[in-house]
Amino acid sequence: MPPSLTVLHSLLLFTTTFIAGVIVWQQAILMAVGGSLGGYLSAHYARKLKPQLIRKFVIFVAFSMTIYFFIHG
C-alpha cells in the first residue's frame, strides 16, 4: 500500500473511531504516558546492564507468556 494511502486510511479510521466515541480518552492518555515513560526508562536502564542479562530476561518473559497463554488460552 502506498504511504499516502496508508496515511489516509489511518486518518479515516481515527476519525470514525473518534466520532463513534469508542475510546475512553482519560484512560488512553494515561496508558500512552505510562507506556512512553516505561519505554524510555527501560531503554535507559537496559543500556547500563549486561546484554547477556537482558537477553536472558527477554527469553524468560517470552517463555513464561507462551506457557501462560498455552494453559489459559
N, C-alpha and C positions, 0 to 999 in steps of 0.2 A: 504494500500500500504506500503511495507517495506521502512524504511528510506533510504536505499541505492538507491532504485528505485526512490524515491521522489527527491533525490539529482540529479540523472542522468536526470530525467525529467526536472528539473529546469534548469540545465546546457544546455540541448538541446534547450529549449525554449529561454533562454537568447542568445545562440549562433545564432539561426535563426533570432531572433529579431535584434540582433546587425548587422548581415550581411545584412539584408534587409534594414537597415538604417531607421527604423521606429521611433526611439527615437531621439528627439531633445535634445542633451546632455547638452547644456548650460542651458536650462530651467529645465531639470530633476535634474541637480546638485543643482541649486538654490532652487528648491522645496524640495529636500532632506535636504539641510542645514536648510532651514526655518522650515520644519516640525520637524526636530530633536531639533533645538533650541526652537521652540514653545512648544514642548512636555516637554522638560527639565524644562523650565521656568514655564510652567503651573503647573507641578507637584511640583516644589519648592514652589510656592506661594500658591497652594491649600493646602499644608500641614500646612500653617500658618493660614488658615481660619477655621471657624467652619464647621464641617461636615454637619450640617443641611443646611447651606447656599450653600454648594457645591451641595448637593442633590437637593435642590430647583432649582438651576441654571440648572443642568442637565435635570431635568424634564421639565423646561420651554423651553429649547433649543429643546429637543426631541419633545415636543408637537408642538412647532412653526414649526419645519421642517415637521412634519406629516401633519399639516394643509396646509402649503405651497405646498408640493408635491401633496396633495389631490386636491387642487384647480388648480394647474398648470400642473399636470401630465396627 
